[in-house]
Amino acid sequence: MLEEKSPQRTSIAQLGEFGLIDHLTKHFEINQSSTLKGIGDDAAVLDFKDKKTVVSTDLLIEGVHFDLAYMPLKHLGYKAVVANVSDICAMNATPTQITVSIAVSNRFPLEALEELFAGITLASKHYKVDVIGGDTTSSQKGLIISITALGEANAEDIVYRSGAAANDLLVVTGDIGAAYMGLQVLEREKQVFQVNPNNQPDLDNYTYLIERQLKPEARKDIKELLEKLEVKPTSMIDISDGLSSEIMHLCKQSNVGCTIYEEKLPLDPQLISVCEEFNIDSTTVAINGGEDYELLFTIALEDFDKIKANPNLTVIGHMVKESEGKHLVTRANQKIELKARGWNALAE
């Protein structure tokens, strides 16, 4: 019987910092005409000409934001880019460049970082963003990823959180809650595996939910879609911390209240069936689950006819005067106060 070879483990210390950077960044290509100089000098050089620049940054920490027990490193690299590209899309801007910084402990060999950067490379190609720099350093424990994303937009196209008015319609792209339930499935299977490592999980009934958790996509397509429909949102945010939290942000920044309707929430059939299996209320999941990376935005009432037939967009409610508060109307026509119970990165 042939002995099974253990996977190769190359110590990253052998390469040194600059050797490691050269090795990990050799597959990045330039996609954007605004990138005059990317990786390889003391700083990148960008030229946005008469466009405005939007910038967002994100920090991902092992054990807080991701669990490598079920998050493959390639998927993690892809998702880290998506999370940042989504923030640029939420400004109604076009993502153009990212920087990638990592802190890594010596338990990660070179091959692990190659997997991580393969995911980053795949996402950068898919979203046509240039990786223009970053940093690598050591970590006492675990993996830390910091990505900064840049984008461009005409000044008149940028959408802020602060533009919503009473009577504006509240619209969400795609469906919501699936990423959270994907996480619940993976957490359950992790616990089963810890009890019995020989038990192979059967995940066939959960493929959509798991994909939404492990390989989400940013809605870069929505900017172009809305332009074709001749609709400019009055306010916008991406759904990363949970629908209720994001609605609260729009209401606070725009000085308005809102009414959303339980029956209007867009839920995937797989989400509904798995919520039943877990004995969790699907509306609670849809409102409080995060990491969907869909867009939540408001439009003027007169634009309703332009979007009403579009399968990508669902009107879930409307904005009201601030004094009327923030409410969810249930299927039983009960009006209950909307509370933000989404992801809180600072909670113990």
C-alpha positions as a printed NumPy array, in Angstrom:
array([[  0.   ,   0.   ,   0.   ],
       [  1.384,   3.407,  -1.009],
       [  1.948,   5.915,   1.755],
       [ -0.144,   9.032,   1.405],
       [  2.035,  12.101,   0.992],
       [  1.327,  14.882,   3.45 ],
       [  0.697,  18.223,   1.752],
       [  3.798,  20.315,   1.227],
       [  4.492,  22.895,   3.936],
       [  6.922,  25.639,   2.988],
       [  7.832,  27.983,   5.83 ],
       [  7.093,  31.592,   4.88 ],
       [ 10.151,  32.655,   6.882],
       [ 12.299,  31.104,   4.121],
       [ 11.104,  33.687,   1.609],
       [ 11.367,  36.817,   3.752],
       [  8.786,  39.615,   3.501],
       [  9.68 ,  40.891,   0.023],
       [ 10.105,  37.408,  -1.394],
       [  6.696,  36.501,   0.033],
       [  5.066,  39.603,  -1.477],
       [  6.643,  38.892,  -4.883],
       [  5.473,  35.283,  -4.716],
       [  1.899,  36.029,  -3.665],
       [  1.294,  38.999,  -5.987],
       [  2.747,  37.684,  -9.248],
       [ -0.685,  36.697, -10.637],
       [ -2.325,  40.102, -10.191],
       [ -3.104,  41.94 , -13.419],
       [ -3.989,  45.576, -14.096],
       [ -7.624,  46.036, -15.249],
       [ -8.243,  49.735, -14.673],
       [ -6.975,  52.659, -16.761],
       [ -6.908,  54.714, -13.534],
       [ -4.09 ,  52.508, -12.176],
       [ -0.847,  54.131, -13.373],
       [  1.358,  52.168, -10.969],
       [  0.289,  49.216,  -8.832],
       [  2.495,  46.932,  -6.742],
       [  6.271,  47.349,  -6.85 ],
       [  7.067,  50.873,  -5.684],
       [  6.797,  52.788,  -2.406],
       [  3.241,  53.76 ,  -3.256],
       [  0.667,  53.139,  -5.952],
       [ -0.161,  55.911,  -8.409],
       [ -3.773,  56.466,  -9.473],
       [ -5.398,  58.942, -11.843],
       [ -9.17 ,  59.373, -11.557],
       [ -9.208,  62.535, -13.701],
       [-12.566,  64.287, -13.116],
       [-14.199,  61.447, -11.156],
       [-14.735,  61.423,  -7.387],
       [-12.944,  58.738,  -5.356],
       [-14.696,  56.645,  -2.713],
       [-12.714,  54.641,  -0.142],
       [-13.716,  51.922,   2.346],
       [-11.712,  49.606,   4.59 ],
       [-12.442,  46.373,   6.457],
       [-10.655,  44.234,   9.033],
       [-11.246,  40.47 ,   9.29 ],
       [ -9.893,  38.558,  12.302],
       [ -9.758,  34.786,  12.704],
       [-12.079,  33.632,  15.473],
       [-14.159,  36.825,  15.274],
       [-15.135,  37.151,  11.6  ],
       [-14.296,  33.697,  10.247],
       [-13.645,  30.12 ,  11.365],
       [-11.11 ,  28.145,   9.347],
       [-12.706,  24.883,  10.534],
       [-15.171,  25.273,   7.64 ],
       [-14.053,  28.374,   5.728],
       [-11.584,  27.292,   3.01 ],
       [ -8.787,  29.835,   2.611],
       [ -9.563,  30.349,  -1.083],
       [-13.17 ,  31.211,  -0.223],
       [-11.978,  33.489,   2.566],
       [ -9.791,  35.459,   0.157],
       [-12.7  ,  35.807,  -2.268],
       [-15.174,  36.825,   0.454],
       [-12.768,  39.401,   1.925],
       [-12.682,  41.183,  -1.441],
       [-16.472,  40.911,  -1.848],
       [-17.118,  42.531,   1.554],
       [-15.128,  45.592,   0.502],
       [-16.363,  45.799,  -3.087],
       [-19.904,  45.711,  -1.68 ],
       [-19.244,  48.893,   0.33 ],
       [-18.163,  50.689,  -2.843],
       [-21.286,  49.432,  -4.671],
       [-23.376,  50.777,  -1.771],
       [-22.177,  54.286,  -2.681],
       [-23.459,  53.718,  -6.252],
       [-19.816,  53.817,  -7.366],
       [-17.648,  51.491,  -9.472],
       [-14.968,  49.549,  -7.536],
       [-11.527,  50.021,  -9.126],
       [ -8.645,  49.139,  -6.77 ],
       [ -7.941,  47.346,  -3.474],
       [ -5.002,  47.023,  -1.103],
       [ -4.509,  43.765,   0.825],
       [ -2.665,  43.511,   4.146],
       [ -2.271,  40.31 ,   6.156],
       [ -0.82 ,  39.366,   9.529],
       [ -0.123,  35.658,   9.787],
       [  1.244,  33.272,  12.437],
       [  3.877,  30.621,  11.774],
       [  1.239,  27.857,  11.743],
       [  0.381,  28.967,   8.203],
       [  2.749,  27.595,   5.549],
       [  3.309,  29.275,   2.194],
       [  0.818,  26.893,   0.554],
       [ -1.985,  28.197,   2.812],
       [ -1.259,  31.791,   1.812],
       [ -1.189,  30.74 ,  -1.85 ],
       [ -4.764,  29.455,  -1.39 ],
       [ -5.836,  32.705,   0.283],
       [ -4.329,  34.785,  -2.523],
       [ -5.827,  32.502,  -5.185],
       [ -9.24 ,  33.562,  -3.854],
       [ -8.226,  37.231,  -3.778],
       [ -6.945,  36.917,  -7.363],
       [-10.169,  35.258,  -8.548],
       [-12.308,  37.989,  -6.973],
       [-10.114,  40.788,  -8.339],
       [-10.527,  39.357, -11.851],
       [-14.275,  38.853, -11.444],
       [-14.879,  42.391, -10.172],
       [-12.15 ,  43.933, -12.37 ],
       [-10.397,  45.58 ,  -9.432],
       [ -6.628,  46.068,  -9.333],
       [ -4.645,  44.942,  -6.293],
       [ -2.257,  47.886,  -5.937],
       [ -0.447,  47.242,  -2.652],
       [ -0.668,  46.215,   0.975],
       [  1.52 ,  44.773,   3.688],
       [  2.49 ,  41.455,   5.245],
       [  3.604,  40.943,   8.815],
       [  3.627,  38.289,  11.53 ],
       [  0.843,  37.635,  14.028],
       [  1.13 ,  36.107,  17.501],
       [ -1.884,  33.948,  16.786],
       [ -4.19 ,  33.407,  13.867],
       [ -4.804,  35.264,  10.651],
       [ -5.779,  38.918,  10.212],
       [ -6.804,  40.391,   6.854],
       [ -7.248,  44.092,   6.167],
       [ -8.534,  45.247,   2.791],
       [ -9.05 ,  48.802,   1.615],
       [-11.197,  49.339,  -1.474],
       [-11.32 ,  52.348,  -3.767],
       [-13.905,  53.243,  -6.365],
       [-14.851,  56.032,  -8.723],
       [-18.062,  57.844,  -9.563],
       [-19.354,  61.067, -11.03 ],
       [-20.225,  63.43 ,  -8.191],
       [-23.907,  63.468,  -9.19 ],
       [-24.13 ,  59.644,  -9.131],
       [-22.896,  59.055,  -5.574],
       [-25.613,  57.923,  -3.152],
       [-25.309,  58.508,   0.596],
       [-27.215,  57.08 ,   3.559],
       [-28.681,  60.503,   4.273],
       [-30.948,  61.216,   1.291],
       [-34.135,  59.317,   2.142],
       [-37.393,  61.208,   2.669],
       [-40.808,  60.259,   4.063],
       [-42.871,  58.283,   1.48 ],
       [-39.741,  56.977,  -0.294],
       [-39.978,  53.249,  -1.033],
       [-37.554,  50.859,   0.672],
       [-36.083,  48.36 ,  -1.815],
       [-33.827,  45.324,  -1.353],
       [-31.912,  43.388,  -4.02 ],
       [-31.905,  39.585,  -4.239],
       [-32.951,  37.619,  -1.146],
       [-31.925,  37.927,   2.493],
       [-31.142,  35.708,   5.477],
       [-29.547,  32.842,   3.539],
       [-25.942,  33.607,   4.557],
       [-26.875,  33.498,   8.249],
       [-28.585,  30.123,   7.915],
       [-25.615,  28.835,   5.921],
       [-23.478,  29.734,   8.928],
       [-25.869,  27.884,  11.285],
       [-25.613,  24.726,   9.132],
       [-21.805,  24.913,   9.085],
       [-21.635,  25.492,  12.853],
       [-23.885,  22.481,  13.455],
       [-21.773,  20.244,  11.203],
       [-18.598,  21.453,  12.927],
       [-20.01 ,  20.361,  16.3  ],
       [-21.037,  16.967,  14.893],
       [-17.536,  16.535,  13.444],
       [-15.909,  17.382,  16.79 ],
       [-17.929,  14.608,  18.45 ],
       [-17.295,  12.103,  15.649],
       [-14.483,  12.99 ,  13.181],
       [-15.449,  10.008,  10.98 ],
       [-18.881,  11.467,  10.326],
       [-18.953,  13.029,   6.846],
       [-21.532,  15.817,   6.545],
       [-24.269,  15.537,   3.913],
       [-24.77 ,  19.111,   2.761],
       [-26.786,  18.527,  -0.439],
       [-29.934,  20.107,   1.03 ],
       [-28.052,  23.259,   2.034],
       [-26.005,  24.128,  -1.059],
       [-27.521,  27.577,  -1.692],
       [-27.294,  28.663,   1.957],
       [-23.693,  27.481,   2.305],
       [-22.687,  29.2  ,  -0.93 ],
       [-24.217,  32.446,   0.35 ],
       [-22.062,  32.143,   3.472],
       [-18.792,  30.881,   1.971],
       [-18.841,  32.566,  -1.459],
       [-21.139,  35.598,  -1.479],
       [-21.189,  38.084,  -4.355],
       [-21.301,  41.869,  -4.278],
       [-24.07 ,  43.531,  -6.311],
       [-21.847,  45.393,  -8.758],
       [-24.586,  44.861, -11.358],
       [-27.149,  47.087,  -9.61 ],
       [-25.566,  50.436, -10.531],
       [-25.869,  49.64 , -14.245],
       [-29.345,  48.139, -13.785],
       [-30.651,  51.279, -12.076],
       [-29.083,  53.506, -14.739],
       [-30.921,  51.533, -17.442],
       [-34.171,  51.881, -15.478],
       [-33.441,  55.623, -15.098],
       [-33.723,  55.415, -11.322],
       [-31.369,  57.117,  -8.888],
       [-31.698,  55.907,  -5.287],
       [-32.209,  58.582,  -2.645],
       [-30.178,  56.61 ,  -0.073],
       [-28.315,  53.304,  -0.055],
       [-26.393,  50.844,   2.178],
       [-25.209,  47.25 ,   1.836],
       [-26.614,  44.454,   4.017],
       [-23.594,  43.176,   5.906],
       [-24.707,  43.438,   9.566],
       [-28.382,  42.507,   9.101],
       [-31.395,  44.175,   7.488],
       [-32.767,  45.779,  10.673],
       [-29.395,  47.348,  11.542],
       [-28.979,  48.719,   8.02 ],
       [-32.516,  50.169,   7.96 ],
       [-31.729,  51.861,  11.284],
       [-28.624,  53.458,   9.724],
       [-30.66 ,  54.868,   6.816],
       [-33.355,  56.159,   9.182],
       [-30.832,  57.787,  11.518],
       [-28.781,  59.43 ,   8.759],
       [-31.894,  60.586,   6.861],
       [-33.924,  61.631,   9.93 ],
       [-36.912,  59.467,   8.984],
       [-38.815,  56.46 ,  10.309],
       [-39.94 ,  53.39 ,   8.357],
       [-42.604,  50.742,   7.969],
       [-41.601,  47.361,   6.527],
       [-43.891,  44.419,   5.81 ],
       [-43.144,  40.84 ,   6.837],
       [-44.977,  39.41 ,   3.823],
       [-42.787,  41.423,   1.432],
       [-39.399,  40.127,   2.657],
       [-37.669,  38.179,  -0.171],
       [-36.8  ,  34.711,   1.163],
       [-35.324,  31.791,  -0.773],
       [-37.389,  28.548,  -0.481],
       [-34.331,  26.705,   0.868],
       [-34.053,  29.27 ,   3.661],
       [-37.689,  28.724,   4.658],
       [-37.344,  24.911,   4.791],
       [-34.057,  24.994,   6.747],
       [-35.512,  27.504,   9.227],
       [-38.314,  24.977,   9.837],
       [-35.725,  22.226,  10.324],
       [-33.821,  24.361,  12.865],
       [-37.079,  25.592,  14.43 ],
       [-36.072,  29.216,  13.84 ],
       [-38.451,  31.917,  12.645],
       [-37.525,  32.827,   9.051],
       [-38.553,  36.47 ,   9.49 ],
       [-36.206,  36.818,  12.475],
       [-33.396,  35.39 ,  10.352],
       [-34.206,  37.66 ,   7.394],
       [-34.269,  40.795,   9.552],
       [-31.296,  40.072,  11.81 ],
       [-29.002,  37.799,   9.792],
       [-26.005,  39.476,   8.158],
       [-23.459,  38.927,   5.383],
       [-25.961,  38.841,   2.522],
       [-24.092,  41.67 ,   0.743],
       [-27.305,  42.673,  -0.975],
       [-28.107,  46.363,  -1.384],
       [-30.826,  48.184,   0.53 ],
       [-31.925,  51.505,  -0.93 ],
       [-34.736,  54.01 ,  -1.123],
       [-36.367,  55.464,  -4.231],
       [-38.91 ,  58.199,  -4.819],
       [-42.508,  56.946,  -4.939],
       [-42.906,  58.084,  -8.554],
       [-40.121,  55.663,  -9.62 ],
       [-42.092,  52.592,  -8.508],
       [-43.426,  51.792, -11.992],
       [-39.848,  51.665, -13.348],
       [-38.747,  48.926, -10.942],
       [-41.929,  46.997, -10.1  ],
       [-41.45 ,  44.262, -12.723],
       [-37.759,  43.685, -12.082],
       [-36.998,  40.261, -10.508],
       [-33.801,  41.591,  -8.867],
       [-35.642,  44.188,  -6.779],
       [-38.274,  43.905,  -4.024],
       [-40.107,  46.768,  -2.334],
       [-40.281,  45.801,   1.362],
       [-41.805,  48.968,   2.789],
       [-41.53 ,  52.739,   2.861],
       [-40.093,  55.605,   4.855],
       [-42.295,  57.688,   7.129],
       [-41.842,  60.806,   9.247],
       [-39.282,  60.351,  12.021],
       [-41.977,  60.943,  14.663],
       [-43.894,  57.854,  13.43 ],
       [-41.042,  55.537,  14.44 ],
       [-39.689,  52.333,  12.892],
       [-42.047,  49.364,  12.58 ],
       [-42.528,  45.905,  11.12 ],
       [-46.067,  44.971,  10.067],
       [-46.537,  41.216,  10.547],
       [-48.555,  38.869,   8.354],
       [-51.258,  39.068,  11.039],
       [-51.281,  42.862,  10.475],
       [-49.725,  43.599,  13.859],
       [-47.417,  46.604,  14.029],
       [-44.318,  45.905,  16.134],
       [-41.344,  48.131,  16.813],
       [-38.308,  47.348,  14.672],
       [-35.166,  46.719,  16.706],
       [-31.582,  46.312,  15.478],
       [-30.412,  42.867,  16.527],
       [-27.882,  42.336,  13.77 ],
       [-24.175,  41.569,  14.016],
       [-22.266,  43.679,  16.561],
       [-18.517,  43.308,  16.075],
       [-17.811,  44.808,  19.498],
       [-20.108,  42.488,  21.478],
       [-18.337,  40.129,  23.882]])
